[in-house]
Structure formats: structure tokens, C-alpha cells
Amino acid sequence: MQESFGAPRKLRPGETTYGVGPPRLESMDQTAVVRAIEALMSPLEWGSQDAWLAESLKRVQYALDRREPSAAATTARLEELLRLEGDEPGWLQTALDSSGVTGASGALPPLAAAAGDCLPLVSMRCALAAGLTMLHRLRDWRSTLGQVCDDMNAGLAIFRRDGAREVTRNARWRELVDEEPERDRLLELVARQVGHTGATVGSLREDYWELELSGRTYRLTTKQAPAGTLLPEAGVLVLMDRLGPELPTTRELRVAFGLRGREPQVALLAAEGLSNAAIAQQLRLSSHTVRHYLERVLTRLGLHSRKALALHLMAGEREKQPAEQDPARSR
């Protein structure tokens, strides 16, 4: 709590933070009010919660013609400007800190305050409640998806559709990026693939990529997220994991073992120990199709189990590496 701001008292009936009587509807810039409402109800447009609150405060100040300097923190100042009769001190911070979508209910204005002269202020409070609901929903999604991917040791990030801005990431994604010597190059390639997936108009297909950097291979799975699911507008969900050095890439499987289509992807995931159901979920295939692909791979390689497949692929990789590391041996 900001000491310079002080503890706000409860308002008397008919009084707002502006004094006795609400701001007059006819004296307000309606275009500015609409712009403030747009910001308040769109927390995902600004890249972070702090940026959203700062932009909302700027627009609310303009709409209410209250642009005088203040030592109060952004949240405290916004709370002061949007305060209505019956509000408890700290109502906005409480709504921000609460967990779950129901936490946004703290930003709803009291029904008794919905007088005609208060309409712009009430509209902005309703917009803020909608924004908080969206913010809590995104937190819930991030928590669930991020935890699942962390458990699977996979990185997850959500991007704007053009790939120009990353909206959120999980802990494993940060680890993968921070551990890569060519970090900037990796992010550049990821953004390019995100842009490619996002540019595929009308398609919700899942794209699968492999990136090779500094002797490491990354597997990317990108998929469009329709507007209104993870972001207000269409975005792209990206899963990223790093293939172990002991397993070949899908390209090497095609060349070395003659695997075709989805066979290399199924072979690698099976060798990593994933079940048919897990492979089907990751590649968006049916379990029957995965089993069919896996049977073809095993038949083609003359093998009979997942363990034999993993040993076979690792053996092929070990035989290949000495020849690559010591070119003189091949002369």
C-alpha cells in the first residue's frame, strides 16, 4: 500500500472520488470513454499485466480529464479514479491477486451506483471486470498447460499470430532458450515458423518442424489457437523439446532407414518411450493409425519391440558419429 496515497475512506451516498456528485455525462469526451473501455477489457493486448494497467490508467485519466501528476502506484491510482460508493479499500488489488475467474467479481460496480450520471464510470468498471475475467482465464490456461508441458519436459509458448510477440511461456521453454548458445538464432527461427503457421488462413492444422543449432536438434509443434481461446485474436501455440544426442533426427531416419511420411516421427517418439495414445495425442492421429505406422517401422527394420527400436536407432547414431568427428577414417 502506498503511504503517500493514504487509506481511502468510504464514500458517502451521492459522492465519488471527484467530490459530491458523479462526473457529468454530457461533459465527458465519449470517444475517450470508449477508448478507455477498449483498454480495460483487453488485458492480453499489451504484453503484460503492468503494461495493461498503465495503458488503462492513461486512457481513464484522459476520459475523466484527471491527468494531474500523482505519486500513487498505477493500481492505486486506477482504483481511486474508478472508485464508486460502497467500494472497500484495495478492491482492485484484491481482484488482481485473487485466484480463479471468480476473482474478477470484486471489480463489478454496486448495482445501486448505476445511475444515469454514473454511466461512463459504471461502463468502465464493467469493462475492467471483463478484463480481469479474461486475465484470470489466461492464468488458469497457462497454469494448466504449462504444468502439463513441464511434466512432459516440453517447452510451451503462446505467440501472436504474426510471431512478432511472445505472450507467455512456461519454465521449460525458458530453460531450453537460455541453455542454447545460439539463443537469438533459435528465437528467430521459432518466430519464422510461428509466422508461417499463423499465415495459413482458415487452417487449424498442426505443423511439425525440426531445427538444428550448435549440434542440437529441437522439435517444434505449432498450432493455431482460434480467436477468443488463448488470446482475443488468433494466436499460435508452440511446443518445443530438445532431442537427445543419442537419437537421430527424422531427416536422418528417412535417409538411413528409408522411413517415409509420419513413420520417422512415430519411430522417434516410440523410441523415447511414449505410448501409442501419447504419440497419437502429440501428432493428432488416432491410436489405430499410430499402431499401423509403428508396425510398419518395426517390420521395415526387422524389429519386434519398442526397446529393440530404441537400441537400433541409438546404435545407428553411435556408428554415424565417429565418422563425422574423424573424417580421416573415411579416407
Order of alpha helices (4+ residues) and beta strands (2+ residues): beta-beta-alpha-alpha-alpha-alpha-alpha-beta-beta-alpha-alpha-beta-beta-beta-alpha-alpha-alpha-alpha-alpha
